């Protein structure tokens, strides 16, 4: 049943898995390990960024701004690579499961996420400048 929830919203795959897993855990009274909670939170936040990056990029494209769309899709691709590293799949991960997560984080994962966050913050500032301070608009 778990892979089905990935397919309900292809923009927020792991959050759908998490909601299902939380419901099962609550019904059965399962307490998950602390580390699994942190991993779920991290991947849930990355999923949220993935979703909003797609939304803002597509909105920019809808109003005729192609450059921010391409920049944001490039960032989205990096997040998809993180998905693949933790789960082995880019879209339908089936990573969050009742009782925890399928696998622990790979070595070096957190360092790479930290580096990506620094670059993403700069990219968002560039997108903001292009969409809100550009003379065209």
GIFEN-V536941 format. One record per residue. N is the residue number from 1. RES is the residue in one small letter. SS is DSSP state (~ for helix, > for strand, _ for the rest). OMEGA is omega in whole degrees, 0 to 359 (999 if undefined). Layout:
N|RES|SS|OMEGA + N|RES|SS|OMEGA
//
This chain:
1|x|_|186 + 2|x|~|179 + 3|x|~|177 + 4|x|~|183 + 5|x|~|174 + 6|x|~|186 + 7|x|~|180 + 8|x|~|178 + 9|x|_|185 + 10|x|_|176 + 11|x|_|183 + 12|x|_|189 + 13|x|~|187 + 14|x|~|177 + 15|x|~|175 + 16|x|~|176 + 17|x|~|183 + 18|x|~|180 + 19|x|~|178 + 20|x|~|181 + 21|x|~|178 + 22|x|~|179 + 23|x|~|179 + 24|x|~|181 + 25|x|~|179 + 26|x|~|180 + 27|x|~|183 + 28|x|~|180 + 29|x|_|182 + 30|x|_|174 + 31|x|_|183 + 32|x|_|179 + 33|x|_|181 + 34|x|~|180 + 35|x|~|178 + 36|x|~|177 + 37|x|~|180 + 38|x|~|179 + 39|x|~|178 + 40|x|~|180 + 41|x|~|179 + 42|x|~|183 + 43|x|~|175 + 44|x|~|178 + 45|x|~|177 + 46|x|~|177 + 47|x|~|178 + 48|x|~|178 + 49|x|~|178 + 50|x|~|181 + 51|x|~|183 + 52|x|~|176 + 53|x|~|177 + 54|x|~|182 + 55|x|~|181 + 56|x|~|179 + 57|x|~|179 + 58|x|~|177 + 59|x|~|178 + 60|x|~|179 + 61|x|~|179 + 62|x|~|180 + 63|x|_|172 + 64|x|_|181 + 65|x|_|183 + 66|x|~|184 + 67|x|~|178 + 68|x|~|178 + 69|x|~|180 + 70|x|~|178 + 71|x|~|183 + 72|x|~|177 + 73|x|~|175 + 74|x|~|178 + 75|x|~|178 + 76|x|~|178 + 77|x|~|178 + 78|x|~|178 + 79|x|~|178 + 80|x|~|176 + 81|x|~|175 + 82|x|~|176 + 83|x|~|183 + 84|x|~|180 + 85|x|~|183 + 86|x|~|188 + 87|x|~|185 + 88|x|_|181 + 89|x|_|181 + 90|x|_|184 + 91|x|_|185 + 92|x|_|193 + 93|x|_|188 + 94|x|_|186 + 95|x|_|179 + 96|x|>|184 + 97|x|>|173 + 98|x|_|182 + 99|x|_|179 + 100|x|>|178 + 101|x|>|184 + 102|x|_|184 + 103|x|_|171 + 104|x|_|179 + 105|x|_|178 + 106|x|_|178 + 107|x|_|178 + 108|x|_|184 + 109|x|~|184 + 110|x|~|177 + 111|x|~|179 + 112|x|~|177 + 113|x|~|179 + 114|x|~|178 + 115|x|~|179 + 116|x|~|180 + 117|x|~|179 + 118|x|~|179 + 119|x|~|180 + 120|x|~|179 + 121|x|~|177 + 122|x|~|181 + 123|x|~|179 + 124|x|~|176 + 125|x|~|178 + 126|x|~|178 + 127|x|~|178 + 128|x|~|179 + 129|x|~|183 + 130|x|~|183 + 131|x|~|185 + 132|x|~|182 + 133|x|_|182 + 134|x|_|181 + 135|x|_|181 + 136|x|_|183 + 137|x|_|999
//
